[in-house]
Amino acid sequence: MSHDENIESRRRFLKVAVGTTAAVVAIGGLPRFARAADLPHVAESDPTAKALGYVEDAGRGGAKRKAGDVCSNCQFYTGGPSGYGPCQLFPGKSVNAKGWCVSHAAKKA
């Protein structure tokens, strides 16, 4: 390939790339991914929550709960230290960072 063909090839690529980007923006942009704030909260009455003994307030966790165990320090929780965040045990839903369930497993350091 000659030098001139390389330059022409690059120009063609850039034109297509710019055109595609403009089309995506005009159509409505890139798809928006769900954020934890968008996820519905798990209700204590949810069948899975009942099966796992999930409570919104870890203080009501009962005899099985160890002091200091809350969702925010569980390996299944992927949210922040406060508010609500996703939990692998409740796909598509968020749990209270201060909640607790019997499947609590402390995060590994």
Secondary structure, 3 states (H helix, E strand, C coil): CCHHHHHHHHHHHHHHHHHHHHHHHHHCCCCCCCCHHHCCECCCCCHHHHHHCCECCHHHCCCCCCCCCCHHHECCECCCCCCEEEECCCCCCEEECCCECCCCCECCC
